[in-house]
Amino acid sequence: MSGHLPGLDGVRGLAILMVMAIHFVGDSTPYTFGQRLVVKVAGYGLLGVDLFFVLSGFLITGLLLDAKSRPHYFRNFYARRTLRIFPLYYLVLTASFVVLPQLANLTPTFEVARTHQAWLWSYTANFYIAAKSSWAALTYMSHFWSLAVEEHFYLLWPLVVFSFRREVLERICIGVLAGGLALRIAAALFGVSEVAISVLTPCRIDTLCVGGLLAVLARREGGAEMLMRRAGKAALTLAAAALIISAWCATTKLGLLPLHQVRNTVFALFFGALSLISLLPPSNPLARIFQGAVLKFFGKYSYGLYVYHGILTWYLQEIGFERRLDALLGNHWLVIAVKAVGAVSVSVAVAVLSYQLFEKRFLALKRFFEAPEGGADDAARESRPAPAAISTVPGIAGESDG
C-alpha cells in the first residue's frame, strides 16, 4: 500500500479530540445525573494519549525500517524529529519562563511550573510528576509528560531498529509488551501510585510497541493484507474484552489493581486495530470517517493543539471561568457546552497560527535531510511502497504538510 494515507491523519485527529474532551468537558463540575454521565464519558479522553502512543510506535517503526538500508539513517531521523518537535516546545518554554516573567507577575499556580522548569527543559517532566504522584505537579505544563515519553522513545528506538533484523524486532516488541504489562501490574501491587504508573516511560513503552509490532508484522510477506483483513474482528473482540473487564471491576471490585493494567493493554491493542481500520477503503464506514475532512483537520494541527490546549485548561481553571459562566448564563448544561466549544475554538485558532507563522518555517528545513525512498519531504506525508500502511510523521507531533 502506497501513496498518501489520510486515515492516519484522522486517527491523530481523534486522539487530540479525546484529549481535549477530558480537559474541556471532563474537568467540568457536574450537578445532575446526566452531567455526571457526560463528564464520566469525557474522562475516558485520557485514552487519547494511548492512541497517540500506538500511532507513534506504528509510524516511527515503519519509517525506521524503510530507512535502514539508506545512508544517514540516524542523522536524517534525528534532524527531522528535531525540526518538528523542538522549535514549538522550546518556544513555549522560553515564552513562559523567560519572556512572560519580564512582562507580568506570575500567578502562584504558574509559579509552580516555573520553579520546577528544569524538568521541562530536559524532557523529564514525567519523572517529576511520578515522584510527586500528582497530575498537577507542573501545573500549566503537566501535560508535557507525554511529550517526554515520546522523546525517550525517539532517542532509543532508532538504535534498536537499526541493530536487529525484522524477525528479532517482532520478538523484542512482544517481549516489551509482556514486560511492560508485568511491570505495571507489579508496580500496582507494590503500591506505586496510579499517576506514576501512567507517566513513567518504562510503564508506557509497551503501548508504543503495540504500534511498533504492527509495523514489523506488516513487513512480513503478506503481512499487511493479513492485518487489514483481521482488523475489524480484532477491534470488536478487544472492545468486548475491555467492556467485560470494566464490568467485572465495577460489579465485583475484585482484582482491580492487576485488571486495570490488563485493560490498559487491551485498549492499546484496540487502538492498534482501529488504526488499521482507518486505512481500509472508503467503502468501510469507519475508514470513511477517519479519512474525512474534520478529523484530518484536527490531525494536521494536533501537536500545537496538544501543547496549547493544556495551558489554556489551567488558565480557565485559575480564573474560575466555569463559575463565571454559571453566573452569566444560569444554565449549567449551556455552560459546559459553551466552555467546550469556546476552548476548542481558541485552541484551534492558536494552533493554526502557530503552525502557519512559526512551525512551517522549520519544517521547510527538512529538505536538507534526505528522506527515505528518494528524499521526498516527510512533511508531505507520503508513505512508501513497503507492504505496510506507513506515514512518516509520528504521534502527537504530527503534521500534514510543509
Contacts in CASP RR format, 6 or more apart in sequence:
PFRMAT RR
TARGET T0000
AUTHOR 0000-0000-0000
METHOD contacts of the structure
MODEL  1
MSGHLPGLDGVRGLAILMVMAIHFVGDSTPYTFGQRLVVKVAGYGLLGVD
LFFVLSGFLITGLLLDAKSRPHYFRNFYARRTLRIFPLYYLVLTASFVVL
PQLANLTPTFEVARTHQAWLWSYTANFYIAAKSSWAALTYMSHFWSLAVE
EHFYLLWPLVVFSFRREVLERICIGVLAGGLALRIAAALFGVSEVAISVL
TPCRIDTLCVGGLLAVLARREGGAEMLMRRAGKAALTLAAAALIISAWCA
TTKLGLLPLHQVRNTVFALFFGALSLISLLPPSNPLARIFQGAVLKFFGK
YSYGLYVYHGILTWYLQEIGFERRLDALLGNHWLVIAVKAVGAVSVSVAV
AVLSYQLFEKRFLALKRFFEAPEGGADDAARESRPAPAAISTVPGIAGES
DG
1 224 0 8 1.000
1 279 0 8 1.000
1 383 0 8 1.000
1 387 0 8 1.000
1 388 0 8 1.000
1 389 0 8 1.000
2 383 0 8 1.000
2 384 0 8 1.000
2 385 0 8 1.000
2 386 0 8 1.000
3 382 0 8 1.000
3 383 0 8 1.000
4 381 0 8 1.000
4 382 0 8 1.000
4 383 0 8 1.000
5 279 0 8 1.000
5 381 0 8 1.000
5 383 0 8 1.000
5 389 0 8 1.000
5 390 0 8 1.000
5 391 0 8 1.000
6 290 0 8 1.000
6 291 0 8 1.000
6 292 0 8 1.000
6 296 0 8 1.000
7 278 0 8 1.000
7 279 0 8 1.000
7 287 0 8 1.000
7 290 0 8 1.000
7 291 0 8 1.000
7 295 0 8 1.000
7 296 0 8 1.000
8 55 0 8 1.000
8 59 0 8 1.000
8 275 0 8 1.000
8 278 0 8 1.000
8 279 0 8 1.000
8 290 0 8 1.000
8 389 0 8 1.000
8 391 0 8 1.000
9 295 0 8 1.000
9 296 0 8 1.000
9 299 0 8 1.000
9 300 0 8 1.000
9 381 0 8 1.000
9 391 0 8 1.000
9 400 0 8 1.000
10 278 0 8 1.000
10 290 0 8 1.000
10 291 0 8 1.000
10 292 0 8 1.000
10 295 0 8 1.000
10 296 0 8 1.000
10 298 0 8 1.000
10 299 0 8 1.000
11 51 0 8 1.000
11 55 0 8 1.000
11 274 0 8 1.000
11 275 0 8 1.000
11 278 0 8 1.000
11 290 0 8 1.000
11 295 0 8 1.000
12 52 0 8 1.000
12 55 0 8 1.000
12 298 0 8 1.000
12 299 0 8 1.000
12 302 0 8 1.000
12 395 0 8 1.000
12 396 0 8 1.000
12 398 0 8 1.000
13 295 0 8 1.000
13 296 0 8 1.000
13 297 0 8 1.000
13 298 0 8 1.000
13 299 0 8 1.000
13 302 0 8 1.000
14 48 0 8 1.000
14 51 0 8 1.000
14 290 0 8 1.000
14 295 0 8 1.000
14 298 0 8 1.000
15 48 0 8 1.000
15 49 0 8 1.000
15 51 0 8 1.000
15 52 0 8 1.000
15 55 0 8 1.000
15 299 0 8 1.000
15 302 0 8 1.000
15 395 0 8 1.000
15 396 0 8 1.000
16 48 0 8 1.000
16 298 0 8 1.000
16 299 0 8 1.000
16 302 0 8 1.000
16 305 0 8 1.000
16 306 0 8 1.000
16 396 0 8 1.000
17 295 0 8 1.000
17 298 0 8 1.000
18 44 0 8 1.000
18 45 0 8 1.000
18 46 0 8 1.000
18 47 0 8 1.000
18 48 0 8 1.000
18 51 0 8 1.000
19 45 0 8 1.000
19 46 0 8 1.000
19 48 0 8 1.000
19 49 0 8 1.000
19 52 0 8 1.000
19 306 0 8 1.000
19 309 0 8 1.000
20 305 0 8 1.000
20 309 0 8 1.000
20 343 0 8 1.000
20 344 0 8 1.000
20 347 0 8 1.000
21 42 0 8 1.000
21 43 0 8 1.000
21 45 0 8 1.000
21 340 0 8 1.000
22 42 0 8 1.000
22 43 0 8 1.000
22 44 0 8 1.000
22 45 0 8 1.000
22 46 0 8 1.000
23 309 0 8 1.000
23 310 0 8 1.000
23 313 0 8 1.000
23 343 0 8 1.000
24 309 0 8 1.000
24 313 0 8 1.000
24 339 0 8 1.000
24 340 0 8 1.000
24 343 0 8 1.000
24 344 0 8 1.000
25 38 0 8 1.000
25 39 0 8 1.000
25 42 0 8 1.000
25 43 0 8 1.000
25 336 0 8 1.000
25 339 0 8 1.000
25 340 0 8 1.000
26 39 0 8 1.000
26 42 0 8 1.000
26 43 0 8 1.000
27 313 0 8 1.000
27 317 0 8 1.000
28 35 0 8 1.000
28 39 0 8 1.000
28 42 0 8 1.000
28 322 0 8 1.000
28 335 0 8 1.000
28 336 0 8 1.000
28 339 0 8 1.000
29 322 0 8 1.000
30 36 0 8 1.000
30 38 0 8 1.000
30 39 0 8 1.000
31 332 0 8 1.000
32 332 0 8 1.000
35 332 0 8 1.000
35 333 0 8 1.000
35 336 0 8 1.000
38 336 0 8 1.000
47 267 0 8 1.000
47 271 0 8 1.000
49 146 0 8 1.000
50 207 0 8 1.000
50 264 0 8 1.000
50 267 0 8 1.000
50 268 0 8 1.000
50 271 0 8 1.000
51 271 0 8 1.000
51 274 0 8 1.000
52 146 0 8 1.000
52 150 0 8 1.000
52 395 0 8 1.000
52 396 0 8 1.000
53 146 0 8 1.000
53 149 0 8 1.000
53 150 0 8 1.000
53 204 0 8 1.000
53 207 0 8 1.000
53 208 0 8 1.000
53 210 0 8 1.000
53 268 0 8 1.000
53 395 0 8 1.000
54 207 0 8 1.000
54 208 0 8 1.000
54 210 0 8 1.000
54 211 0 8 1.000
54 268 0 8 1.000
54 271 0 8 1.000
54 272 0 8 1.000
54 275 0 8 1.000
55 211 0 8 1.000
55 271 0 8 1.000
55 275 0 8 1.000
55 394 0 8 1.000
55 395 0 8 1.000
56 150 0 8 1.000
56 153 0 8 1.000
56 208 0 8 1.000
56 211 0 8 1.000
56 394 0 8 1.000
56 395 0 8 1.000
56 396 0 8 1.000
57 153 0 8 1.000
57 157 0 8 1.000
57 208 0 8 1.000
57 209 0 8 1.000
57 210 0 8 1.000
57 211 0 8 1.000
57 212 0 8 1.000
57 215 0 8 1.000
57 394 0 8 1.000
57 395 0 8 1.000
58 211 0 8 1.000
58 212 0 8 1.000
58 214 0 8 1.000
58 215 0 8 1.000
58 272 0 8 1.000
58 275 0 8 1.000
58 390 0 8 1.000
59 215 0 8 1.000
59 390 0 8 1.000
59 391 0 8 1.000
59 392 0 8 1.000
59 393 0 8 1.000
59 394 0 8 1.000
59 395 0 8 1.000
60 153 0 8 1.000
60 154 0 8 1.000
60 157 0 8 1.000
60 212 0 8 1.000
60 394 0 8 1.000
61 157 0 8 1.000
61 161 0 8 1.000
61 169 0 8 1.000
61 211 0 8 1.000
61 212 0 8 1.000
61 215 0 8 1.000
61 216 0 8 1.000
62 212 0 8 1.000
62 215 0 8 1.000
62 216 0 8 1.000
62 218 0 8 1.000
62 219 0 8 1.000
62 386 0 8 1.000
62 388 0 8 1.000
62 390 0 8 1.000
63 77 0 8 1.000
63 372 0 8 1.000
63 378 0 8 1.000
63 390 0 8 1.000
63 392 0 8 1.000
63 394 0 8 1.000
64 73 0 8 1.000
64 77 0 8 1.000
64 157 0 8 1.000
64 158 0 8 1.000
64 161 0 8 1.000
64 162 0 8 1.000
65 161 0 8 1.000
65 166 0 8 1.000
65 169 0 8 1.000
65 215 0 8 1.000
65 216 0 8 1.000
65 219 0 8 1.000
65 386 0 8 1.000
66 372 0 8 1.000
66 373 0 8 1.000
66 384 0 8 1.000
66 386 0 8 1.000
66 390 0 8 1.000
67 73 0 8 1.000
67 76 0 8 1.000
67 77 0 8 1.000
67 372 0 8 1.000
68 161 0 8 1.000
68 162 0 8 1.000
70 76 0 8 1.000
70 370 0 8 1.000
70 372 0 8 1.000
70 373 0 8 1.000
70 374 0 8 1.000
71 370 0 8 1.000
72 369 0 8 1.000
72 370 0 8 1.000
73 158 0 8 1.000
73 162 0 8 1.000
74 158 0 8 1.000
74 162 0 8 1.000
75 369 0 8 1.000
76 369 0 8 1.000
76 370 0 8 1.000
76 371 0 8 1.000
76 372 0 8 1.000
77 158 0 8 1.000
78 154 0 8 1.000
78 158 0 8 1.000
79 366 0 8 1.000
79 368 0 8 1.000
79 369 0 8 1.000
80 366 0 8 1.000
80 369 0 8 1.000
80 371 0 8 1.000
80 378 0 8 1.000
81 154 0 8 1.000
81 394 0 8 1.000
81 397 0 8 1.000
83 362 0 8 1.000
83 363 0 8 1.000
83 365 0 8 1.000
83 366 0 8 1.000
84 303 0 8 1.000
84 359 0 8 1.000
84 362 0 8 1.000
84 363 0 8 1.000
84 366 0 8 1.000
84 393 0 8 1.000
84 397 0 8 1.000
84 398 0 8 1.000
84 399 0 8 1.000
85 147 0 8 1.000
85 151 0 8 1.000
85 154 0 8 1.000
85 303 0 8 1.000
85 397 0 8 1.000
87 358 0 8 1.000
87 359 0 8 1.000
87 362 0 8 1.000
88 303 0 8 1.000
88 304 0 8 1.000
88 307 0 8 1.000
88 354 0 8 1.000
88 358 0 8 1.000
88 359 0 8 1.000
89 144 0 8 1.000
89 147 0 8 1.000
89 307 0 8 1.000
90 121 0 8 1.000
91 358 0 8 1.000
92 307 0 8 1.000
92 308 0 8 1.000
92 311 0 8 1.000
93 117 0 8 1.000
93 120 0 8 1.000
93 121 0 8 1.000
93 141 0 8 1.000
96 110 0 8 1.000
96 113 0 8 1.000
96 114 0 8 1.000
96 140 0 8 1.000
96 141 0 8 1.000
96 311 0 8 1.000
97 113 0 8 1.000
97 114 0 8 1.000
97 117 0 8 1.000
100 106 0 8 1.000
101 114 0 8 1.000
106 114 0 8 1.000
107 318 0 8 1.000
109 139 0 8 1.000
109 140 0 8 1.000
109 314 0 8 1.000
109 318 0 8 1.000
110 139 0 8 1.000
110 140 0 8 1.000
110 314 0 8 1.000
110 318 0 8 1.000
112 136 0 8 1.000
112 137 0 8 1.000
112 138 0 8 1.000
112 139 0 8 1.000
113 120 0 8 1.000
113 138 0 8 1.000
113 139 0 8 1.000
113 140 0 8 1.000
113 141 0 8 1.000
113 142 0 8 1.000
116 128 0 8 1.000
116 137 0 8 1.000
116 138 0 8 1.000
117 141 0 8 1.000
119 125 0 8 1.000
119 127 0 8 1.000
119 128 0 8 1.000
119 138 0 8 1.000
120 138 0 8 1.000
120 141 0 8 1.000
120 144 0 8 1.000
123 147 0 8 1.000
123 148 0 8 1.000
123 151 0 8 1.000
123 152 0 8 1.000
124 148 0 8 1.000
125 138 0 8 1.000
125 141 0 8 1.000
125 142 0 8 1.000
125 144 0 8 1.000
125 145 0 8 1.000
125 147 0 8 1.000
125 148 0 8 1.000
126 145 0 8 1.000
126 146 0 8 1.000
126 148 0 8 1.000
126 149 0 8 1.000
126 199 0 8 1.000
126 200 0 8 1.000
126 201 0 8 1.000
127 148 0 8 1.000
127 200 0 8 1.000
128 137 0 8 1.000
128 138 0 8 1.000
129 135 0 8 1.000
129 137 0 8 1.000
129 138 0 8 1.000
129 142 0 8 1.000
129 145 0 8 1.000
129 195 0 8 1.000
129 196 0 8 1.000
129 199 0 8 1.000
130 193 0 8 1.000
130 195 0 8 1.000
130 196 0 8 1.000
130 199 0 8 1.000
130 200 0 8 1.000
131 137 0 8 1.000
131 196 0 8 1.000
133 193 0 8 1.000
133 195 0 8 1.000
133 196 0 8 1.000
134 195 0 8 1.000
135 142 0 8 1.000
135 195 0 8 1.000
136 142 0 8 1.000
138 144 0 8 1.000
138 145 0 8 1.000
139 314 0 8 1.000
140 310 0 8 1.000
140 311 0 8 1.000
140 314 0 8 1.000
140 315 0 8 1.000
141 311 0 8 1.000
143 306 0 8 1.000
143 310 0 8 1.000
143 313 0 8 1.000
144 307 0 8 1.000
145 199 0 8 1.000
146 199 0 8 1.000
146 306 0 8 1.000
146 396 0 8 1.000
147 306 0 8 1.000
147 307 0 8 1.000
147 396 0 8 1.000
147 397 0 8 1.000
148 201 0 8 1.000
149 199 0 8 1.000
149 201 0 8 1.000
149 204 0 8 1.000
149 205 0 8 1.000
149 208 0 8 1.000
150 208 0 8 1.000
150 394 0 8 1.000
150 395 0 8 1.000
150 396 0 8 1.000
150 397 0 8 1.000
152 201 0 8 1.000
153 201 0 8 1.000
153 205 0 8 1.000
153 208 0 8 1.000
154 394 0 8 1.000
157 208 0 8 1.000
160 169 0 8 1.000
160 172 0 8 1.000
161 169 0 8 1.000
164 172 0 8 1.000
166 216 0 8 1.000
166 219 0 8 1.000
166 220 0 8 1.000
169 216 0 8 1.000
170 213 0 8 1.000
170 216 0 8 1.000
170 217 0 8 1.000
172 209 0 8 1.000
173 209 0 8 1.000
173 212 0 8 1.000
173 213 0 8 1.000
173 216 0 8 1.000
174 213 0 8 1.000
176 205 0 8 1.000
176 206 0 8 1.000
176 209 0 8 1.000
177 206 0 8 1.000
177 209 0 8 1.000
177 210 0 8 1.000
177 213 0 8 1.000
177 265 0 8 1.000
178 206 0 8 1.000
179 206 0 8 1.000
180 202 0 8 1.000
180 203 0 8 1.000
180 205 0 8 1.000
180 206 0 8 1.000
181 206 0 8 1.000
181 261 0 8 1.000
181 262 0 8 1.000
181 265 0 8 1.000
183 202 0 8 1.000
183 203 0 8 1.000
184 197 0 8 1.000
184 203 0 8 1.000
184 261 0 8 1.000
184 264 0 8 1.000
185 257 0 8 1.000
185 258 0 8 1.000
185 261 0 8 1.000
185 262 0 8 1.000
187 196 0 8 1.000
187 197 0 8 1.000
187 203 0 8 1.000
188 194 0 8 1.000
188 197 0 8 1.000
188 257 0 8 1.000
188 258 0 8 1.000
188 260 0 8 1.000
188 261 0 8 1.000
189 257 0 8 1.000
189 258 0 8 1.000
194 260 0 8 1.000
196 203 0 8 1.000
197 203 0 8 1.000
197 261 0 8 1.000
198 204 0 8 1.000
206 265 0 8 1.000
206 268 0 8 1.000
207 264 0 8 1.000
207 268 0 8 1.000
210 268 0 8 1.000
210 269 0 8 1.000
210 271 0 8 1.000
210 272 0 8 1.000
211 272 0 8 1.000
211 275 0 8 1.000
214 227 0 8 1.000
214 272 0 8 1.000
214 275 0 8 1.000
214 276 0 8 1.000
214 388 0 8 1.000
215 388 0 8 1.000
215 390 0 8 1.000
217 223 0 8 1.000
217 226 0 8 1.000
217 227 0 8 1.000
218 224 0 8 1.000
218 227 0 8 1.000
218 386 0 8 1.000
218 387 0 8 1.000
218 388 0 8 1.000
218 389 0 8 1.000
218 390 0 8 1.000
219 386 0 8 1.000
219 387 0 8 1.000
219 388 0 8 1.000
220 226 0 8 1.000
220 387 0 8 1.000
221 387 0 8 1.000
222 387 0 8 1.000
223 387 0 8 1.000
223 388 0 8 1.000
224 387 0 8 1.000
224 388 0 8 1.000
224 389 0 8 1.000
227 276 0 8 1.000
228 276 0 8 1.000
228 279 0 8 1.000
228 280 0 8 1.000
228 389 0 8 1.000
231 273 0 8 1.000
231 274 0 8 1.000
231 276 0 8 1.000
231 277 0 8 1.000
231 280 0 8 1.000
232 273 0 8 1.000
232 276 0 8 1.000
232 277 0 8 1.000
234 269 0 8 1.000
234 273 0 8 1.000
235 270 0 8 1.000
235 273 0 8 1.000
235 274 0 8 1.000
235 277 0 8 1.000
238 266 0 8 1.000
238 267 0 8 1.000
238 269 0 8 1.000
238 270 0 8 1.000
238 273 0 8 1.000
239 270 0 8 1.000
241 266 0 8 1.000
242 263 0 8 1.000
242 266 0 8 1.000
242 267 0 8 1.000
242 270 0 8 1.000
245 259 0 8 1.000
245 262 0 8 1.000
245 263 0 8 1.000
245 266 0 8 1.000
246 263 0 8 1.000
248 254 0 8 1.000
248 259 0 8 1.000
249 255 0 8 1.000
249 256 0 8 1.000
249 259 0 8 1.000
249 260 0 8 1.000
249 263 0 8 1.000
274 286 0 8 1.000
276 389 0 8 1.000
277 284 0 8 1.000
277 286 0 8 1.000
277 287 0 8 1.000
277 290 0 8 1.000
278 286 0 8 1.000
278 287 0 8 1.000
278 290 0 8 1.000
278 291 0 8 1.000
279 287 0 8 1.000
279 389 0 8 1.000
280 286 0 8 1.000
280 287 0 8 1.000
281 287 0 8 1.000
282 288 0 8 1.000
282 291 0 8 1.000
289 295 0 8 1.000
296 400 0 8 1.000
298 305 0 8 1.000
298 348 0 8 1.000
299 398 0 8 1.000
299 400 0 8 1.000
300 355 0 8 1.000
300 398 0 8 1.000
300 399 0 8 1.000
300 400 0 8 1.000
300 401 0 8 1.000
301 348 0 8 1.000
301 351 0 8 1.000
301 352 0 8 1.000
301 355 0 8 1.000
302 395 0 8 1.000
302 396 0 8 1.000
302 398 0 8 1.000
303 351 0 8 1.000
303 359 0 8 1.000
303 396 0 8 1.000
303 397 0 8 1.000
303 398 0 8 1.000
303 399 0 8 1.000
304 350 0 8 1.000
304 351 0 8 1.000
304 354 0 8 1.000
304 355 0 8 1.000
304 359 0 8 1.000
305 347 0 8 1.000
305 348 0 8 1.000
305 351 0 8 1.000
306 396 0 8 1.000
307 351 0 8 1.000
308 347 0 8 1.000
308 350 0 8 1.000
308 351 0 8 1.000
308 354 0 8 1.000
309 343 0 8 1.000
309 344 0 8 1.000
309 347 0 8 1.000
312 343 0 8 1.000
312 346 0 8 1.000
312 347 0 8 1.000
312 350 0 8 1.000
313 343 0 8 1.000
316 322 0 8 1.000
316 339 0 8 1.000
316 343 0 8 1.000
321 339 0 8 1.000
322 335 0 8 1.000
322 339 0 8 1.000
325 335 0 8 1.000
325 338 0 8 1.000
325 339 0 8 1.000
326 332 0 8 1.000
326 335 0 8 1.000
329 335 0 8 1.000
329 338 0 8 1.000
355 399 0 8 1.000
359 399 0 8 1.000
360 402 0 8 1.000
363 379 0 8 1.000
363 399 0 8 1.000
363 402 0 8 1.000
364 402 0 8 1.000
366 377 0 8 1.000
366 378 0 8 1.000
366 379 0 8 1.000
367 377 0 8 1.000
371 377 0 8 1.000
371 378 0 8 1.000
371 392 0 8 1.000
372 378 0 8 1.000
372 384 0 8 1.000
372 392 0 8 1.000
373 384 0 8 1.000
373 385 0 8 1.000
376 382 0 8 1.000
377 402 0 8 1.000
378 392 0 8 1.000
378 393 0 8 1.000
379 393 0 8 1.000
379 399 0 8 1.000
379 400 0 8 1.000
379 401 0 8 1.000
379 402 0 8 1.000
380 401 0 8 1.000
380 402 0 8 1.000
381 391 0 8 1.000
381 392 0 8 1.000
381 393 0 8 1.000
381 399 0 8 1.000
381 400 0 8 1.000
381 401 0 8 1.000
382 392 0 8 1.000
383 389 0 8 1.000
383 390 0 8 1.000
383 391 0 8 1.000
383 392 0 8 1.000
384 390 0 8 1.000
393 399 0 8 1.000
393 400 0 8 1.000
END
